[in-house]
Amino acid sequence: MDFFYKNLPVLLISGLLASSCAESTPTGTPYLSGTRAEGNPLGQGRNEEETSLVMKKDTVSVWEGDGVRGTPSIVISLSQQRAFFYKGQTLVGISNVSTGTDEHRTPTGDYKISQKSKDHESNLYGDYRTPDGQLIQAEVDVTKHPKPPGAVFDGADMPFFMRFNGGIGMHGGILPGYAASHGCVRMPYPMAKIYYENVRTGTPVRVVR
């Protein structure tokens, strides 16, 4: 683990090189090309409606960790909007992400996965609906928007939720191409599923600038 963090700038630079210089592979450092044609299936949403234009053009998200041994760990770069997945000393995955806004930041620091919840729903953000499911008010924050009489709160879907810092975690969601969440780390759904399946409670997560 210390190897990764001491050499993090080199590893992140390798990730940046992925999208612009996939022809050559640096020697002596873990490297994934991360370059895919438009329509990369690992960058998609669950359906057309949940796939942004940015996600449709995802050329970054990549996974090459099947069959690779080693203790898992994740490094999330806020400046690059990337989540890097390691097994032992090998970089095996890169995912586009959307982290917290200036108002709702994703704090930097060292954490560990404390909970996994495949079909998680937010208890703070979502929609108000009628009992039969009709939309009353969309994208509400229950701490700011009082629930109308007779309404039912429908929490936002946060599939493949990997909690690592209080209410903050990684999960599948829509990526607009910039930091746009309430603090969580949104990932394309296929990548969220892959990361979910390859972490366990206690997996280290480091969030860096």
N, C-alpha and C positions, 0 to 999 in steps of 0.2 A: 504493500500500500504506500509506504513512504516513497518508493520509486516513482509512483505516479505523480504525487503531489510535488515532489522536488523538481520533477521534469515536466510539470503541467504546461508551462508556456510553450515548450517544444511540441508537446502532444497537441495542444490546441492549434498551433500553427500548422501542424500536419493536417488537422481537420479543415482549416481554411484553404490549404493548398488543394484539398479534395475537389472543390468546385471549379478551380481554375487551371490546375496543372495535373490532370489525372494520368498523363502519359508516363511520368517518371515517379518512382517510389523512393523516398529518402531512405538511406541505409541507417541502421542502428536505432530506429525509433518505430514503435507500433504505428501502422498506417492503414487507413481504409480509404478507398477512392471516393466513395460517397456520391459518385457521379452516375446518374441514371437519366434516361430519356424522359421527356414529359410523359405524364401518366404513370409515374412510379407508384405501384400499388401499395407500397409501404407508407406513402404520404397521404393516403386518402381518408375521407370520413366514412361513416357507416353507409351512407347513401349520397345521392347527388345533392340533396338539400343541405347536408352537413359537410360538404366538401367545398371549401373556399377556392377562389381562383389561384391563390398562392399554393394551396395544397395540391391542386391539379398540376402545378408546375414544379412540384417538389423534386429537386435533383440531389438532395442531401441525405434523406433518411435511408439508412442501410443497416442490414444485420448480417453478420458473418460469424455468429457465435455458436451455431449448432455443432456439437461434437467437441467444442473447445473446453478444456478443463481449467479450473482456477476459481478462486473466491471472487464473487461478484462485487463490484462497487460502481458508483455512478458519480460523475462530475457534471454539474449543470453550470453553463456559462451564460450569465445574464447579458453580457455584451454581444455575444455571438448568437444568442437564442438557440442554443444547442444543448443536448444532453448526451454525454459520452458514456458508454457502457464498457466496463473492463471486466475481464475474467483473468484473475491473477495479474500478470504484467502485460496482458494482451488487450489492445483496444479492439473490440468486436462489434460495436454498434454506435451509430450516430443518429440522433433524431432531431428534427426541427422541433422547436417548442415555442410556446407563448407564455411568458411569465407575467408577474404582477406589474400593474401600472405604477406611476409615481405616487398615486393616492393609496394604492394597496400593494405595497412592495413585497417581493419575495426576498426574505432576509438572507444575507450571506452567512456562511458558517458551516460547521460540521455536524451532521445529524445521522440518524439511522432510521431505517424503515421500522415503524412501530405498529402498523396495521395494514393488512391487505383486504380489500373489499371489492369483489368483482362487479357487483351491481349497485354500487354506492350512489346515493342521491344526497344533494346538498340540503342542509336544514336551515340555510340562511338565504340562498338565492334560488329563484325559480319563477313560477307563475301563480297567479290566483285564478282558480277556475270554479265553475258551478259544480255541484255534486255529480252532474251527468257529463262533465268533462269540457264544457264550453269555456273558452278563454274570456276572462274578465279583465285581467291586467297582466301584461308580460314583463319579464325581466325585473322582478321586484326584489328588494332587499328587506327582509322582514324586520330588520332593526330600524328602518326608515319609512316603510310603507305599511300602514295599518291594514289589517285584513278586513275587507268589506263583509258586512253581515251575511251569513250563509255561504261564504266562499270557502273553498278548500285550497290549501297550499300544495302545489305540485313542485317538489324540489327538482332542481336541474340535474340531469343525468351526469354522473361522473364515473363512467365505467372504468374498470381496472384501476381502481383508486389505490395508490401507494402512499400512505400517510408517513411524513417524516419530520414535521415540525408543527405541533399543535394541530390546527385545522388545515394546514397546508400539506398538499401532496401532489403527486403526479397522476394524471388521468387522461383518458381520451377526450378530445374536444376539438373545437374549430380553431384554426390558426389563421389570423388575418395577415400575418407577416410582420408583426411587431408585438411588443409587450402589451397585453390587453386583458389579463385576467384579474381576479380579486386577490391574487397572491399565490394561487396554485400554479402548477406547471402543466399546461395543456400540451398534449402530444397527439399526433395522428393516431387514429384508433388501432391500426395494425401494429404500430410501434409500441403503443401503450400495452397491448396484449402481450407482445413479445417480452418487453421489460418486466411486466407483471409475472409472467411465467418463469422468469430467470432470476428473480430476487426472492428473498425470504425475509422474515422478521429479523432485524438486526443488520441487514445489508447497509454498509456505509454510504451516505450521500453527502457530497460536498457541493455547496453553492458558492460560486466565485463571481467576481465582477466580470 
